[in-house]
């Protein structure tokens, strides 16, 4: 199963895509993904029910979050209500160690994203802050990366023995599916996704040159 693990809808302050439009674009352009994860900025969208859209377009539509730490932005998969009480997702200065710890404690998993990006990626902070402990997975392919950003991410992951995922970081419809992650089995919900990530059997893939 192939999922784009990093996308933003109009629920994010800088997102310009409606979820239905993502679904329509995937089917119209025959993009080779089976679904996507909405990782809205500094929040967890409890209210939206994408079940009807998922059924209509035969796509998995999952929800996660993107939070901000001293090491840059971090995707949090498997968010449940207790975690939103343990962490203030709107806080732009969350300690990465606490995000990792609380995510693990509440059955979620935290993955630093676009690490090669200036200011908001981990690579920009490692020299000053040191390599953080507790990270197991890094986003090594990002659909919005430029220049050597993905290469820097891959080099950091390789040096630390971390695994890599891919996501489009789409904020507009036409960017969905530029990068994704291939899993060996089906993923029906957020719990399945966390289990699949913890199983450490996945591969980051990219179609940036063709989308």
Secondary structure, DSSP 8 states (H G I E B T S, - for coil): -EEEEEE--TTSTT----HHHHHHHHHHTT-S-SEEEEEEETS---S---HHHHHHHT-EEEEEEEEEETTEEEEEES--HHHHHHS-TT-TTB-HHHHHHHHHHTT-EEEE--TTSTTTSTHHHHHHH---SS--EEEEEETT--TTHHHHHHHHHHHHT-EEEEE--BSSGGGTTSEEEEESS---SHHHHHHHHHHT-EEEEE-TTT-
